């Protein structure tokens, strides 16, 4: 029987790359995001490549929308064995002193409460499968703070706390909890969202960095962790480009 994987934030970037990769690994992917036009294109691409996927409109900041995702999962063509909590993002780079509370609230709602809502809603299905896996895509910002990153690092630290707490609480039940923490990843939208559409500021983050990570690199990590034998739990995987020795140390040409 085909296993079902659910990927949130699947309309672009790491989420879309993860949906493609998991479909190639044989999962039927429920690709969840708000932008249904992009999801439709993604599903068509996956199916053209011989995979199986279903588009599910879902806003992780809405209880009702997440309940709809769970209802769709209950009618999926197989057991739900994998949940990839990928939906998230950053807004702004202001110091705490002048922080925009709305930006912080959005980051907390999407990254932290979104992970909470979706995980709560899907845990029953994951447990019924007898071999469930929860993946939380967080960030190296969940380990190290930096100037201007207070809101984003606070949200990512909270996701790391969720992963660790959930692993303790699910001990003895057939559900793994895996946290994947990418460093510098260049995607088409992350920087644009953070800098309110300012393409120059978004591009400057990667200036001189020969090879930042790309979405497919992170998707590869998700797939590798998720396809280990179920008794193998990769608690935490930190992945950075070679050019990034640490959060604050990046080699630029």
N, C-alpha and C positions, 0 to 999 in steps of 0.2 A: 504494500500500500504506500502511496506517495506521502511523504511527510510535508507538512505545511510550515513555511516560514513567514513571519510577519515583520515587515520593515517599515518603521515610521520615518517621516521626512524623506520619502522615496522619490520625490519629484525632481531632485537635482543632486549634484555633488556626491558625497559619500553614500547617501541613501540610494540613489539611482545605481551607482556602481555596485553596491552590495546586493541590490535586487538582481541585477544582471548575473553577478557571480554565483549567487545562491541558486538561481534558476539553472545555470550551467552545471551546478553540483547535483541537480536532480530534485530540488525542492519545488513544490508549487508555491509561488511567492504571492502573498497578499501585500501589494505595494500601497502603502497608506500615506496620504498627504492631502493638503488643501487644494492644490491646483490640479484639477481633474483633467485638464487638457494635456498637461505634461505627463500625467500618469497614463493616459490613453496611448500616447506616443511610445512611452516606455514599454507598456504591455505588448504593443504591436511589434516592437523591436525584439523583445524576448521571444515572442511566439514565432517570429520569422527565423530566429536562430534555433528553433526546435525546443524551446523551453515552455514552461507553463506559468502564467501569472494572472492575477486579478487585480484590477484597480479598485481601491476603496477610498472614498472621500472621507478624510478624517482630520479634524483640528484637535491636537492634543491638549489645547487649553480649554476644551469644552467637555464636561462630563457626558452630556447627551451624545456628542459626536463619538466619543470613545466607547460608549455603550453600543453604538451602532457598529463599530469595528468589532467588538466582542461578539455581537450577534452574527455578523458575517463569518467570523472565525468558526462559530458553532455549526455553520452549514458548509464549511470548506471540504474539499474532496480528500480528506485524510486527517490524521491526527496532527494537532498543532504542537510541534516539537521545538520550535525556535522563535524567540521574540528578540528583535534587534531594536532597542530604543536608541534611535539615531537622531530624531528630531531635536533641534536645538539651534543655538546661534548666539552672536554677540551684538550688542549695540553700544556705540560710543567708546571713547577712550579718555573720558574726563576723570580728573582726580576726585577723590571722595569729597573734598571741600566744595566742589561745584557740581557734584553728580546730579544727573537727571533721574529723579525717582521713578519716573515712568519707564525709562530704559532699564533700570534695575528690576522693576516689577515685571516687565516683559521677559527679561532673561531668566528670572526665577520661575515664572509661570511656564515657559516653554521647556527649559532645560530640566528643572527639578520637579515641579508639579506635573508636567507632562509625562515624565518618566514614572512618577508615582501613579497617575491615573491609568496609564496603559498597562503597567505591570500588574496593578491590582485587578484590572478587568480581565487580563489574560492568564493569570496564575491558575485558575481552575482548569482551563483547557490544557495548559502545559502539564499540570499534575496528572490529568486523566491520560495523557499520552504515555505515561510511565517512564519517559526519558526526555524531560524538558530542559531547555537551556534559555536563560535570560542573558542577553548581551547588552551592556550599557556602554555606549560610545561617549566617553567623557573627553578628557584632554589632559595634557601635561599641566595645564592651568589649574587642574585639580590638586596639584602638589606644590606649586610654587606661585607666589604672588609677584606682581610687577606694577610699577607706577602706571596709573590710568586704567588698570585692569581690575579694579576692585569688584565691580559688579559681576563681571564674567568669571573671575577666579572664585568668587564666593559661590556662584551657582555651580561651578564645576567641582569645587570642594564638597558641596552638598551632594552632588551625584556620586562622588566617591564614597561618601558616608552612607548613602542609600545602598550601594553595592555591597559594602562590608557588612552592614546591618542585615540586609536580606539574606546574605550567605549564612550568617549565624542563625537567623530565624527559620530558615528552611533546612537546617541540618537534619539528616535522617529522612528527608523526603526526596523524591526523584527529580530534583530540579537543580541544575548547575547555575551559578551566577558568575559571569565573566565581565571584567571591566577592561575596555581597550582605551588607551590614552595616547592619541596622536599628538605630535608636536606640530611643526610648521607644515601645513597642508595647503597647497594652492588649488582652490576650486573656483568655479566661475562666479559664485555668489557670496561666499562668507564675508569677504572684505567689503563688498558693495553694501551688504546689509549693515555691517558694523559702522561704516562711514556714510550712511544715508545716501548711497548712490554715487559718492565721489570716487570715480574710477582712478584718478591720480593718487589719492591717498591709499586706496586699496592696493594699487600696483607697487607703491613705495615699500610696502611691508616685505616684498620679495625681491627688491632691487639688489642685483649683484649676487643673488643666491642661485648658483648654477642649476641645482636640481632639488627643489623642495619636493616633499611628498606630493603625490596626486591621489585623487579619490580611489583609483584602482588599487593603490598600495594598501590603503586601509581596508578596502573590501577583501583583499587577500588575507589580511590578518583575521578579519571576522570569520571568513570561510574556514581558515585553518583551525581556529579555536573551536568552531562549532562542529567540525567534522572529526575531532578526536574521539576515541572511544569514550563512552559516556562516563566511565569511572575516572577519566582524566579531566580535572577542572583547572583551567588556566585562570587563576584568580585575577591576575592583572598583567596586561601586556602594554608596555610603554614603547612607542615607536616614533623615531625622529629621523629626519634626513641626515645624511652624513655631515652636512654643513652645519648642523645645529648640535653643538656639543652639550649645551644646556639651555635652559629657557632664555637666559640672558646672553649666551655666547653663540653667535652665528657668524660663520665665515662668509664674507662677501668679496667677490672679485672686484 
